[in-house]
């Protein structure tokens, strides 16, 4: 499920950037930086949200909530970067 969210987020970003007209290297760098920043935000929101849902709504006991959520955010962001590299960020 998480990999699908990551691939979907990356595909939406890829389509948004591929349809824009980038003429200079500065615009290209800005577009890539924005994509990476959006990836960080999506990683934090998705992983902290999923960890919160598992902890509070489902009732799973997560002893180190912040550490677990941060680890999952890092793994999600790493997968996001991997997909970005494959799609030629």
C-alpha positions in Angstrom: 0.0 0.0 0.0 2.8 2.4 0.9 4.7 1.8 -2.3 1.6 2.6 -4.3 1.2 5.9 -2.5 4.8 6.7 -3.2 4.6 5.7 -6.9 1.3 7.7 -7.3 2.8 10.8 -5.7 5.9 10.6 -7.9 3.8 10.0 -11.1 1.7 13.0 -10.4 4.8 15.2 -9.8 6.4 13.8 -13.0 3.4 14.6 -15.1 3.1 18.1 -13.6 6.8 18.9 -14.4 6.9 17.2 -17.8 4.1 19.3 -19.0 5.7 22.5 -18.0 8.1 24.3 -20.3 11.5 24.5 -18.6 14.0 26.5 -20.7 17.0 27.2 -18.4 19.1 25.2 -16.0 17.9 27.4 -13.2 14.3 26.5 -13.9 15.3 22.8 -14.1 17.1 23.0 -10.8 14.1 24.8 -9.2 11.7 22.2 -10.5 13.8 19.3 -9.1 14.2 21.1 -5.8 10.5 21.6 -5.5 9.8 17.9 -6.3 12.2 16.8 -3.6 10.7 19.2 -1.1 7.2 17.9 -1.9 8.6 14.3 -1.5 9.8 15.2 2.0 6.4 16.7 2.9 4.5 13.7 1.5 6.8 11.3 3.4 6.3 13.0 6.7 2.6 13.4 6.3 2.0 9.8 5.1 4.2 8.1 7.6 3.3 10.1 10.7 -0.3 9.8 9.7 -0.2 6.1 9.2 1.7 5.6 12.5 -0.8 7.8 14.3 -3.7 5.8 12.8 -2.1 2.6 13.9 -1.5 3.9 17.4 -4.7 5.8 18.2 -7.4 4.4 15.9 -6.5 0.8 15.6 -5.1 0.5 19.1 -1.7 -0.9 18.3 0.8 -0.1 21.0 3.9 1.7 19.5 6.3 2.3 22.4 8.6 4.8 20.5 6.1 6.6 18.3 8.4 9.3 17.1 11.3 7.0 16.3 9.0 4.6 14.5 7.4 7.4 12.5 10.7 8.9 11.6 12.1 5.6 10.5 9.1 5.0 8.3 9.4 8.6 6.9 13.0 8.0 6.0 12.2 4.7 4.2 9.3 6.3 2.4 11.5 9.2 1.2 14.3 6.8 0.2 11.8 4.9 -1.9 10.5 8.1 -3.3 14.0 9.1 -4.4 14.5 5.7 -5.9 11.4 6.0 -8.0 12.5 9.6 -8.9 15.8 8.3 -10.2 14.1 5.6 -12.3 11.8 8.2 -13.8 14.8 10.5 -14.5 14.2 13.3 -12.0 
